[in-house]
């Protein structure tokens, strides 16, 4: 399907205006485009019709199908901002969403979402919003991630420093003195390739994976956040396969989580996520989506996962 932003914008307008009511055609069109191409379509649409495409989608559709369509026309940074705001808005907090986003994005991306958040939600500050909704060691982990101190730009790794960090983690796990501070500092400030090396050395030193000790040392959201950081580095596709499985496990579906992960990982590692899903749970991701969804909502998710 050859890309032409103006042709696509006009086709979408025909469908949304009811002149050519064809939801299947809309689904095929938007799922066959990259995020960059969809953003261009949105720009052209807004210019051609002097209307906002996202608002027109909201007027034309509803429920989870609308959520997917709207999400596809956000940039990755805007989409993360939208979900962080949703996680802290109103009564209660969606800690799992905060962990999923902040633990798996690099420092550059986190700086971008902090800036874009102020633009999307005038008068609000993302760091303050998260601080007001979290506390204790969990806030300590998130706040350090939000400081964006991790440097992933250089590949000049100091192996001796990695050995020292692995020993610090081991000592902290044994003595349980300042273990929250030590694990938080190393996990949130070391480069990804350094954490891979630290994890390897830790395993050689203790004969255990670092994830095992996190599981034994920490609890609640602090444990989830530290696990998310390490999983996001050691095996991100496995991490997101786990999240997708949990979103559909048992009675009911966490549709917000299902949609968010599929959209945010669609152009990154969806084939690998599907493979991990199969390997870990001996289940087919597409079949599970079909079993938990229906109608246009099902169609668009299946297209995104299989495209």
C-alpha positions, 0 to 999 in steps of 0.5 A: 500500500503505497504511502501518500499522506494527502490521499490517506487524509482524504480517504480517512475524511471520507470514512469519518464523514460517512460518505464512504462508511468502511471501518475495515478500510480504515483499519487496514489503512492506519495499521499499514502505516508507520507512526511517522507516516500517521503523524504526517497524515494527521498534520495534512488532515488538520491542514486540509479540513481545518479540524483536528483528526484526533477529535474527529476520531473521537466523535466518530468512534467509541470505547476501545476501538476509539482508544486504539485509533486515537493512540495510533495518531500520537507520537511515542512521547505524546502517548507516554505522556497521555498514559502517565497523566491518566495513571496519576489523575483523580483518585488512586494511582496506576503504579504499574503504568508508571513502572512500565513506562519509566523503567523501560525508557531511556534517559533521552526519552524521559527528558522528552516526555517531561517536556512534552507533558508540560505542553500537553497539560498546561500548568502541570509538572510530570515530576510533581504529579508523580511525586504527589501520587507515590511515596517511600522507596517506590518514589525514590526509584521513580524520582531517580529515573526521572532525573535521567542520570543514565548515560547510554551514549558511550560504550567505554565500559570500565569492567573493574567498576562493574565488578565493584558495583556487583560486589556493592549489590551483593554486600547490600543484599547480605547486610541489608544496609542501605540496600534500597539506596544502593540498588536504586543508584546502580540500577538507575544510573548505570548504562544499559551495557554496564548493567548487563555486565554487572548482572553477568558478574553478579551471577558468576559471583553468587550463582544466582540471578540478580532478579532472584535477589530483588525478588527476595529483598524487596516488596510491592511497587519497589520490587516491581520497579527494580524488576522492570528496570532489569527486565527492560535491559536483559530481556525487554520482549520477555517483559512485555510478553509477561505484561500482555499475558497478565492483561488477559489472564483470568476473568476480564481484560485490562484493555488499557494495558493491552492497548498501550503495550501493543501500540507502544511496542508495535514497531519495536519488537512485536515479533519477539514478544509474540515468540516469548509469549509462545515459549513461556505460556505455550499460547498464541498471542493472536488467539488470546487477543481474539478470545478477549476482544471482539468487533473492530477492536479485535480486528485492529489489534490483530492487524497491529500484532500480525502486520 
